[in-house]
Amino acid sequence: MKIHRIFNSQTRTVHHAAGILIISALLSRVLGIARDWLLAKNLGAGPDLDIYFAVFRIPDFLYHVIISGGIVVAFLPIFADFFSKDKEEAWKFASNALNIFLLFLVVLSLALFIFAPVMVKLITPGFTSAQLDQTILLTRIMLLSPIFFGLSSIFSGILQYFHRFLVYSFAPILYNFGIILGILFLFPSFGVRGIIYGVLFGAFMHFMIQLPAAISCGFKYKPIFNLGGKGIKQVLILMIPRTLGVAGSQINLMVMTSIASTLAAGSISIFNLAQNLQNIPIGIIGVSFAVAVFAPLSRNFAEGAKGEFLKNFSSTFRQVIYMIFPFSFLIFILRSQIVEIILKHGEFSHASAQLASASLGLFCLGIWAISLSPLLSRAFFAFKDTRTTAAAVFFTVTLNIILSFYFIKVLNSEGFLYDTLGNAFRLEGIKDLRVLGLPLAFAISGIFQFALLMFFLYKKIGDFHLRDIWNSTYKIILSSFVGSAAVYSSSYLISLFFEKESLWAVYLEAVIGSLAGISVYFFTTHLLKSPEAKAIKSRVVARLIRSKTVWRE
């Protein structure tokens, strides 16, 4: 009973919700790191791991376009409108939406199952016939996962509305746990197919853990199927431009996978593994804050509270900047140590580790911008504008594809960019640097998307406390440089006592460097009287006082 109460507890503030989501995202990313460590160790950056990542492209396209990009974003604002007026109608709308989207996903998955051979050949033109056959088979098996995620997405919207972020946050943890189980127990017997079975188990658990909590919120399933039902048309209107925008992002990843398949074996793996490492701070910080503030922003708009809307948005924006900039700097400086600790094991070669490290370094150039984009997008979604973000994504994807082809071509032979990247990331002895064109294009286009969204948002709502944002940002950037100096200094001191290539040196540089950099960063922002540092200190002190009071009682 106590566990049930804990799981169904409600968060009261955006900071509380973001805190829960950050902790859960951190746990999920730790499992994600363990997953990638096991993948790199058992498969290496080679044909089998390339197949594994290629298998996700079509199911991920369906998931991100229809579910994450459409259902999740469109369902919550409409459900919020219904619930504020008529609770019974809100629950009817939820059941109707669940049934309609379930049927739609089943039909679409069957269609993709039939046309999988054609699509896989388009995505992976550089694969051999044996690789193609295996990728087609595994893709067809994986098409079950979007159905589970589709069901889960409706319940996720309900849980977000009722601030049940704790149980909502456990879903991605169980998903990664399922993949790890597949690697550990099914891969030895079934190969890559065993890992895919683990993915499906994780997707099923992603759905199952949210179902009881949604029922406790008041959801009661009703066999309603009415395409003309209340709210469905509004959801579709919101979904279409957003779906087109997300489709562009997924087509972008498909194009990048297609390009990578024509490069050296393992290029798909290197790009995806480095991108997964880049996604750690983005998921923990950027997405967590964006998800936590989405419901309040939607509620502020529905109630016409523009002042509260701007306050919530500006505060969250500054919190994301405060946390993402130091992590971007930290990951860039410690990229080699991170790759060596997480990926450089078993079948993962030294050359692959060097290219993965360089790719991670290039991704770091755009981490801050990509982390803020989910928040900016949800500001538009809150006032039911999905067209603007779709347009921004279209231009961003177009730029990314053009830059990807351009950089691949330029890096095919020695020249300014080839020499610059080779020297900057110490890639002596590695002749083929073409894969680095992909993360470089991705980072530049991510910054471009951020700039577009900022411009469109300003045009839409005017000044959203930009002076406050800038006053915080310049202090944060300055403090990040000071923190970076602390990281470099600690690495130098460690090198005086340990051989640079020793495993102890790598671990100590990562751990001590991170602690030194973060401590100095926080201390510097405190000296500069950063309001975000002050707010964090106040919350920590208040939490400690409450803990002491509870302990004494």
Phi, psi and omega per residue, in radians:
M1 nan -0.707 3.140
K2 -1.132 -0.738 3.113
I3 -1.081 -0.699 3.119
H4 -1.061 -0.730 -3.139
R5 -1.170 -0.694 3.137
I6 -1.110 -0.812 -3.105
F7 -1.111 -0.532 -3.084
N8 -1.783 0.276 3.113
S9 -1.218 2.625 -3.122
Q10 -1.816 2.505 3.036
T11 -1.557 2.522 -3.033
R12 -1.738 -0.445 -3.082
T13 -2.309 2.883 3.091
V14 -1.088 -0.709 -3.124
H15 -1.130 -0.699 3.111
H16 -1.116 -0.808 3.123
A17 -1.086 -0.789 3.138
A18 -1.093 -0.669 3.118
G19 -1.057 -0.791 3.104
I20 -1.087 -0.786 -3.115
L21 -1.156 -0.641 3.117
I22 -1.140 -0.790 3.137
I23 -1.096 -0.781 -3.136
S24 -1.186 -0.672 3.101
A25 -1.122 -0.647 3.105
L26 -1.099 -0.796 3.099
L27 -1.084 -0.735 3.128
S28 -1.097 -0.716 -3.133
R29 -1.234 -0.570 3.050
V30 -1.070 -0.769 3.062
L31 -1.137 -0.615 3.077
G32 -1.115 -0.678 3.075
I33 -1.119 -0.767 3.096
A34 -1.059 -0.711 3.098
R35 -1.044 -0.866 -3.118
D36 -1.179 -0.604 3.069
W37 -1.051 -0.788 3.130
L38 -1.182 -0.685 3.109
L39 -1.110 -0.818 -3.128
A40 -1.120 -0.703 -3.113
K41 -1.177 -0.753 -3.040
N42 -1.519 -0.521 -3.069
L43 -1.965 -0.465 -3.076
G44 1.202 3.036 3.098
A45 -1.509 1.431 -3.074
G46 -2.554 -2.866 -3.054
P47 -1.007 -0.747 -3.104
D48 -1.135 -0.741 3.127
L49 -1.239 -0.565 3.038
D50 -1.060 -0.720 3.107
I51 -1.091 -0.801 -3.124
Y52 -0.963 -0.856 -3.112
F53 -1.236 -0.611 3.119
A54 -1.137 -0.584 -3.131
V55 -1.041 -0.521 -3.088
F56 -1.329 -0.307 -2.972
R57 -1.054 -0.862 -3.100
I58 -1.259 -0.873 3.066
P59 -1.040 -0.655 3.109
D60 -1.159 -0.608 3.073
F61 -1.036 -0.821 3.135
L62 -1.134 -0.743 -3.113
Y63 -1.129 -0.911 -3.047
H64 -1.232 -0.657 -3.078
V65 -1.282 -0.908 -3.039
I66 -1.509 -0.689 -2.996
I67 -1.638 -1.229 -3.082
S68 -1.113 -0.737 -3.093
G69 -1.464 -0.375 -3.073
G70 -1.980 -1.168 -3.024
I71 -1.069 -0.880 -3.066
V72 -1.047 -0.790 -3.069
V73 -1.259 -0.688 -3.054
A74 -1.451 -0.550 -3.044
F75 -1.182 -0.829 -2.998
L76 -1.068 -0.866 -3.135
P77 -1.067 -0.657 -3.141
I78 -1.236 -0.733 3.089
F79 -1.059 -0.705 3.123
A80 -1.080 -0.724 3.096
D81 -1.060 -0.836 -3.136
F82 -1.069 -0.814 -3.017
F83 -1.163 -0.548 3.132
S84 -1.247 -0.298 -3.098
K85 -1.916 -0.784 -3.055
D86 -2.652 1.842 -3.059
K87 -1.088 -0.712 -3.117
E88 -1.089 -0.744 3.107
E89 -1.142 -0.584 3.125
A90 -1.097 -0.755 -3.127
W91 -1.251 -0.570 3.048
K92 -1.140 -0.738 3.098
F93 -1.046 -0.735 -3.130
A94 -1.091 -0.781 3.127
S95 -1.137 -0.756 3.136
N96 -1.089 -0.778 3.118
A97 -1.094 -0.723 3.121
L98 -1.035 -0.838 -3.093
N99 -1.167 -0.748 -3.127
I100 -1.117 -0.828 -3.100
F101 -1.233 -0.550 3.093
L102 -1.110 -0.848 3.120
L103 -1.077 -0.749 -3.126
F104 -1.062 -0.753 -3.128
L105 -1.188 -0.661 3.106
V106 -1.105 -0.820 3.141
V107 -1.104 -0.768 -3.127
L108 -1.157 -0.670 3.104
S109 -1.124 -0.691 3.095
L110 -1.119 -0.703 3.121
A111 -1.120 -0.762 3.114
L112 -1.176 -0.564 3.061
F113 -1.034 -0.771 -3.113
I114 -1.193 -0.741 -3.061
F115 -1.650 0.200 -3.129
A116 -0.965 -0.752 -3.133
P117 -1.002 -0.731 -3.126
V118 -1.173 -0.776 -3.081
M119 -1.203 -0.706 3.141
V120 -1.101 -0.690 3.119
K121 -1.125 -0.597 3.101
L122 -1.227 -0.637 -3.084
I123 -1.341 -0.604 -3.056
T124 -2.185 1.149 -3.112
P125 -1.140 -0.350 -3.123
G126 -1.546 -0.025 -3.113
F127 -1.322 2.629 3.016
T128 -1.310 2.951 -3.129
S129 -1.093 -0.629 3.126
A130 -1.180 -0.730 3.098
Q131 -1.116 -0.706 3.127
L132 -1.081 -0.796 -3.126
D133 -1.052 -0.785 -3.123
Q134 -1.190 -0.693 3.132
T135 -1.115 -0.691 3.119
I136 -1.117 -0.802 -3.137
L137 -1.055 -0.844 -3.082
L138 -1.230 -0.562 3.080
T139 -1.098 -0.735 3.131
R140 -1.102 -0.693 3.105
I141 -1.139 -0.720 -3.084
M142 -1.170 -0.311 -3.091
L143 -1.195 -0.089 2.997
L144 -1.287 -0.515 -3.035
S145 -1.095 -0.710 3.129
P146 -1.085 -0.454 3.113
I147 -1.170 -0.780 3.091
F148 -1.103 -0.757 -3.134
F149 -1.162 -0.576 3.113
G150 -1.101 -0.786 3.065
L151 -1.085 -0.756 -3.099
S152 -1.103 -0.587 -3.036
S153 -1.130 -0.646 3.113
I154 -1.107 -0.768 3.140
F155 -1.196 -0.565 3.081
S156 -1.080 -0.734 3.112
G157 -1.085 -0.728 3.120
I158 -1.105 -0.790 -3.111
L159 -1.143 -0.658 3.101
Q160 -1.120 -0.724 -3.125
Y161 -1.074 -0.691 -3.113
F162 -1.589 0.193 3.095
H163 1.033 0.572 3.068
R164 -1.596 1.092 -3.009
F165 -1.317 -0.349 -3.104
L166 -1.161 -0.937 3.141
V167 -1.191 -0.627 3.085
Y168 -1.031 -0.654 -3.062
S169 -1.296 -0.306 -3.136
F170 -1.349 -0.351 -3.059
A171 -1.016 -0.913 3.130
P172 -1.144 -0.464 3.096
I173 -1.125 -0.799 3.130
L174 -1.166 -0.568 3.109
Y175 -1.078 -0.869 3.116
N176 -1.140 -0.607 3.118
F177 -1.094 -0.681 3.106
G178 -1.090 -0.712 3.123
I179 -1.129 -0.728 3.136
I180 -1.092 -0.727 3.088
L181 -1.047 -0.683 3.108
G182 -1.099 -0.714 3.138
I183 -1.174 -0.773 -3.044
L184 -1.264 -0.742 -2.958
F185 -1.912 -0.425 -3.079
L186 -1.846 -0.506 3.139
F187 -1.040 -0.734 -3.135
P188 -1.029 -0.543 -3.102
S189 -1.670 -0.644 -3.016
F190 -1.970 -0.043 -3.111
G191 1.229 -2.560 -3.100
V192 -1.053 -0.548 3.126
R193 -1.048 -0.618 3.104
G194 -1.104 -0.636 3.109
I195 -1.160 -0.673 3.131
I196 -1.134 -0.643 3.050
Y197 -1.059 -0.667 3.091
G198 -1.125 -0.655 3.088
V199 -1.069 -0.776 -3.135
L200 -1.128 -0.699 3.105
F201 -1.103 -0.728 3.106
G202 -1.104 -0.690 3.110
A203 -1.142 -0.683 3.110
F204 -1.106 -0.755 3.120
M205 -1.181 -0.560 3.069
H206 -1.004 -0.682 3.119
F207 -1.341 -0.812 -2.993
M208 -1.141 -0.626 -3.061
I209 -1.224 -0.437 -3.095
Q210 -1.537 -0.361 -3.073
L211 -1.054 -0.895 -3.136
P212 -1.064 -0.667 -3.126
A213 -1.164 -0.670 3.104
A214 -1.129 -0.681 3.104
I215 -1.114 -0.693 -3.140
S216 -1.179 -0.390 3.078
C217 -1.319 -0.277 3.134
G218 2.170 -0.037 -3.122
F219 -1.191 2.275 3.039
K220 -2.281 2.103 -3.076
Y221 -1.138 2.360 3.068
K222 -2.310 2.341 -3.093
P223 -1.312 1.100 -3.134
I224 -1.746 2.307 3.047
F225 -2.436 1.696 -3.056
N226 -2.431 1.770 -3.118
L227 -1.096 -0.391 3.110
G228 -1.734 0.212 -3.095
G229 -1.140 2.845 -3.125
K230 -1.020 2.271 3.060
G231 1.557 -0.437 -3.067
I232 -1.119 -0.757 3.128
K233 -1.077 -0.705 3.117
Q234 -1.109 -0.709 3.108
V235 -1.066 -0.792 -3.132
L236 -1.116 -0.694 3.115
I237 -1.083 -0.713 3.104
L238 -1.246 -0.617 -3.050
M239 -1.240 -0.682 -2.966
I240 -1.016 -0.958 3.123
P241 -1.143 -0.655 3.127
R242 -1.148 -0.702 3.119
T243 -1.085 -0.737 3.113
L244 -1.097 -0.679 3.121
G245 -1.134 -0.806 3.139
V246 -1.211 -0.595 3.083
A247 -1.015 -0.672 3.102
G248 -1.065 -0.755 3.129
S249 -1.101 -0.710 -3.128
Q250 -1.267 -0.642 3.038
I251 -1.093 -0.638 3.084
N252 -1.024 -0.812 3.126
L253 -1.159 -0.626 3.087
M254 -1.110 -0.729 3.116
V255 -1.112 -0.726 3.133
M256 -1.153 -0.652 3.054
T257 -1.130 -0.720 3.113
S258 -1.067 -0.778 3.113
I259 -1.102 -0.806 -3.099
A260 -1.094 -0.538 -3.129
S261 -1.185 -0.358 3.132
T262 -1.593 -0.106 3.127
L263 -1.573 -2.878 -3.139
A264 -1.079 2.598 3.104
A265 -0.971 2.346 -3.129
G266 1.693 -0.099 -3.110
S267 -1.141 -0.682 3.083
I268 -1.067 -0.741 -3.125
S269 -1.135 -0.797 -3.122
I270 -1.067 -0.808 -3.141
F271 -1.076 -0.828 -3.077
N272 -1.210 -0.694 3.133
L273 -1.148 -0.728 3.098
A274 -1.159 -0.676 3.111
Q275 -1.143 -0.652 3.082
N276 -1.065 -0.692 3.108
L277 -1.178 -0.686 3.068
Q278 -1.068 -0.636 -3.069
N279 -1.267 -0.206 -3.137
I280 -1.061 -1.008 3.118
P281 -1.179 -0.552 3.124
I282 -1.109 -0.793 3.140
G283 -1.212 -0.733 -3.087
I284 -1.208 -0.734 -3.030
I285 -1.781 -1.081 -3.037
G286 -1.059 -0.921 -3.098
V287 -1.217 -0.702 -3.112
S288 -1.040 -0.845 3.131
F289 -1.151 -0.681 -3.130
A290 -1.117 -0.756 3.116
V291 -1.142 -0.737 -3.089
A292 -1.111 -0.633 -3.044
V293 -1.617 -0.151 -3.059
F294 -1.066 -0.849 -3.134
A295 -1.096 -0.813 3.079
P296 -1.044 -0.697 3.111
L297 -1.120 -0.732 3.107
S298 -1.093 -0.716 -3.141
R299 -1.194 -0.703 3.112
N300 -1.045 -0.762 -3.129
F301 -1.182 -0.750 -3.124
A302 -1.067 -0.566 -3.119
E303 -1.604 -0.029 3.133
G304 1.281 0.383 -3.104
A305 -1.621 1.370 -3.074
K306 -1.130 -0.721 3.139
G307 -1.034 -0.757 3.119
E308 -1.188 -0.639 3.093
F309 -1.026 -0.887 -3.120
L310 -1.116 -0.676 3.130
K311 -1.108 -0.824 3.131
N312 -1.104 -0.746 -3.111
F313 -1.149 -0.887 -3.099
S314 -1.068 -0.764 3.140
S315 -1.075 -0.786 -3.141
T316 -1.169 -0.713 3.102
F317 -0.975 -0.833 -3.104
R318 -1.199 -0.591 3.089
Q319 -1.144 -0.708 3.116
V320 -1.121 -0.792 3.115
I321 -1.036 -0.767 -3.094
Y322 -1.030 -0.630 -3.072
M323 -1.609 -0.538 -3.001
I324 -1.447 -0.599 -3.098
F325 -1.085 -0.875 3.135
P326 -1.079 -0.610 3.121
F327 -1.199 -0.611 3.085
S328 -1.078 -0.825 3.109
F329 -1.080 -0.784 -3.078
L330 -1.103 -0.793 -3.139
I331 -1.134 -0.675 3.130
F332 -1.086 -0.806 -3.097
I333 -1.179 -0.703 -3.054
L334 -1.753 0.389 -3.065
R335 -1.043 -0.719 -3.123
S336 -1.152 -0.756 3.125
Q337 -1.123 -0.699 3.141
I338 -1.085 -0.824 -3.128
V339 -1.143 -0.698 -3.121
E340 -1.159 -0.686 -3.125
I341 -1.253 -0.731 -3.004
I342 -1.570 -0.713 -2.958
L343 -1.913 -0.594 -2.982
K344 -1.367 1.327 3.134
H345 -2.509 2.729 3.008
G346 0.946 -2.022 -3.043
E347 -1.445 -0.051 -3.084
F348 -1.488 2.012 -2.988
S349 -1.371 2.926 3.118
H350 -1.142 -0.726 3.137
A351 -1.118 -0.708 3.101
S352 -1.109 -0.685 3.125
A353 -1.124 -0.690 3.124
Q354 -1.117 -0.760 3.141
L355 -1.204 -0.641 3.094
A356 -1.147 -0.692 3.115
S357 -1.118 -0.778 3.119
A358 -1.126 -0.697 3.111
S359 -1.087 -0.747 3.109
L360 -1.088 -0.705 3.104
G361 -1.056 -0.702 3.118
L362 -1.229 -0.669 3.071
F363 -1.032 -0.619 -3.086
C364 -1.056 -0.427 -3.135
L365 -1.072 -0.485 -3.081
G366 -2.023 0.096 -3.089
I367 -0.998 -0.763 -3.091
W368 -1.084 -0.723 -3.110
A369 -1.232 -0.743 -3.122
I370 -1.187 -0.535 3.117
S371 -1.225 -0.520 -3.135
L372 -1.496 -0.346 -3.099
S373 -1.077 -0.708 3.088
P374 -1.027 -0.666 3.110
L375 -1.169 -0.797 3.125
L376 -1.070 -0.717 3.133
S377 -1.102 -0.744 -3.104
R378 -1.230 -0.404 3.025
A379 -1.109 -0.716 3.074
F380 -1.200 -0.720 -3.113
F381 -1.103 -0.594 -3.088
A382 -1.063 -0.643 3.056
F383 -1.785 0.553 2.931
K384 1.028 0.667 3.068
D385 -2.001 1.801 3.102
T386 -1.847 -0.145 -3.115
R387 -1.251 -0.679 -3.099
T388 -1.099 -0.815 -3.141
T389 -1.155 -0.600 3.107
A390 -1.102 -0.732 3.114
A391 -1.130 -0.725 3.130
A392 -1.094 -0.741 3.129
V393 -1.119 -0.709 -3.140
F394 -1.017 -0.867 -3.134
F395 -1.157 -0.632 -3.137
T396 -1.158 -0.801 -3.139
V397 -1.101 -0.751 3.110
T398 -1.015 -0.805 3.119
L399 -1.098 -0.751 -3.097
N400 -1.091 -0.756 -3.137
I401 -1.142 -0.755 3.122
I402 -1.071 -0.813 -3.133
L403 -1.133 -0.657 3.134
S404 -1.049 -0.866 3.122
F405 -1.104 -0.698 -3.121
Y406 -1.134 -0.855 -3.112
F407 -1.151 -0.658 3.093
I408 -1.049 -0.739 -3.139
K409 -1.157 -0.785 -3.125
V410 -1.127 -0.688 -3.099
L411 -1.407 0.032 3.108
N412 -1.285 -0.296 3.129
S413 -2.538 2.865 -3.106
E414 -1.142 2.501 -3.125
G415 3.123 -2.925 -3.066
F416 -1.052 -0.905 -3.103
L417 -1.155 -0.718 3.122
Y418 -1.025 -0.850 -3.118
D419 -1.181 -0.688 -3.112
T420 -1.099 -0.850 -3.134
L421 -1.182 -0.709 3.139
G422 -1.073 -0.743 -3.138
N423 -1.313 -0.713 -3.095
A424 -1.106 -0.658 -3.090
F425 -1.860 0.188 3.057
R426 0.930 1.045 -3.089
L427 -1.821 0.665 3.109
E428 -1.048 2.349 3.109
G429 1.637 -0.247 3.094
I430 -1.779 2.007 -3.038
K431 -1.510 -0.629 -3.060
D432 -1.648 1.797 -3.128
L433 -1.871 0.213 -3.008
R434 -1.061 -0.582 -3.112
V435 -1.058 -0.431 -3.137
L436 -1.192 -0.313 3.096
G437 -1.130 -0.489 -3.100
L438 -1.242 -0.913 3.098
P439 -1.149 -0.540 3.114
L440 -1.143 -0.779 3.099
A441 -1.118 -0.698 -3.124
F442 -1.098 -0.759 -3.117
A443 -1.162 -0.779 -3.121
I444 -1.123 -0.759 -3.135
S445 -1.201 -0.523 3.071
G446 -1.128 -0.711 3.089
I447 -1.155 -0.680 3.113
F448 -1.086 -0.745 3.125
Q449 -1.111 -0.748 3.101
F450 -1.005 -0.805 -3.128
A451 -1.092 -0.719 3.115
L452 -1.085 -0.823 -3.115
L453 -1.119 -0.692 3.093
M454 -1.081 -0.760 -3.140
F455 -1.107 -0.822 -3.123
F456 -1.144 -0.642 -3.141
L457 -1.171 -0.700 3.102
Y458 -1.099 -0.711 3.104
K459 -1.144 -0.536 -3.061
K460 -1.373 -0.830 -2.999
I461 -2.133 0.011 -3.132
G462 1.397 -2.723 -3.090
D463 -1.139 2.104 3.087
F464 -1.920 0.988 3.125
H465 1.059 0.810 -3.088
L466 -1.128 -0.591 3.131
R467 -1.109 -0.736 3.096
D468 -1.091 -0.725 3.133
I469 -1.096 -0.777 -3.131
W470 -1.182 -0.730 3.126
N471 -1.023 -0.618 3.089
S472 -1.328 -0.701 -3.021
T473 -1.116 -0.788 -3.068
Y474 -1.174 -0.574 3.072
K475 -1.183 -0.662 -3.129
I476 -1.173 -0.759 -3.140
I477 -1.134 -0.795 3.117
L478 -1.039 -0.787 3.136
S479 -1.140 -0.576 3.114
S480 -1.128 -0.687 3.088
F481 -1.145 -0.712 3.108
V482 -1.117 -0.745 3.084
G483 -1.092 -0.645 3.111
S484 -1.106 -0.675 3.098
A485 -1.068 -0.645 3.111
A486 -1.155 -0.653 3.116
V487 -1.133 -0.833 3.128
Y488 -1.070 -0.707 -3.129
S489 -1.126 -0.751 3.136
S490 -1.143 -0.656 3.104
S491 -1.110 -0.707 3.130
Y492 -1.120 -0.757 3.140
L493 -1.116 -0.694 3.124
I494 -1.134 -0.639 -3.130
S495 -1.158 -0.352 3.114
L496 -1.279 -0.393 -3.064
F497 -1.945 -0.319 -3.106
F498 -2.269 2.619 3.027
E499 -1.144 2.450 -3.007
K500 -1.047 -0.600 -3.066
E501 -1.560 -0.063 -3.093
S502 -1.233 2.616 -3.113
L503 -1.106 -0.632 3.120
W504 -1.073 -0.743 -3.134
A505 -1.082 -0.721 -3.126
V506 -1.087 -0.853 -3.132
Y507 -1.128 -0.764 -3.118
L508 -1.147 -0.697 3.114
E509 -1.089 -0.702 -3.131
A510 -1.197 -0.825 -3.052
V511 -1.311 -0.962 -3.091
I512 -1.176 -0.688 3.110
G513 -1.063 -0.732 3.127
S514 -1.130 -0.821 -3.130
L515 -1.099 -0.751 -3.137
A516 -1.142 -0.807 -3.107
G517 -1.101 -0.795 -3.120
I518 -1.171 -0.719 -3.138
S519 -1.108 -0.812 -3.131
V520 -1.150 -0.671 3.116
Y521 -1.066 -0.864 -3.123
F522 -1.115 -0.713 3.134
F523 -1.104 -0.719 -3.122
T524 -1.173 -0.749 3.120
T525 -1.135 -0.551 3.092
H526 -1.184 -0.734 3.112
L527 -1.119 -0.621 3.139
L528 -1.412 0.050 3.117
K529 1.028 0.782 3.068
S530 -1.184 2.229 -3.136
P531 -1.095 -0.507 3.130
E532 -1.209 -0.718 3.091
A533 -1.104 -0.722 3.134
K534 -1.117 -0.710 -3.133
A535 -1.137 -0.739 3.130
I536 -1.120 -0.762 3.126
K537 -1.059 -0.745 -3.132
S538 -1.097 -0.739 -3.138
R539 -1.168 -0.683 3.129
V540 -1.140 -0.784 3.137
V541 -1.088 -0.775 3.136
A542 -1.082 -0.695 3.132
R543 -1.145 -0.693 3.119
L544 -1.143 -0.702 3.126
I545 -1.105 -0.755 3.117
R546 -1.109 -0.685 3.136
S547 -1.109 -0.731 3.124
K548 -1.135 -0.686 3.139
T549 -1.097 -0.792 3.130
V550 -1.104 -0.696 -3.107
W551 -1.137 -0.699 -3.125
R552 -1.188 -0.637 3.138
E553 -1.201 nan nan
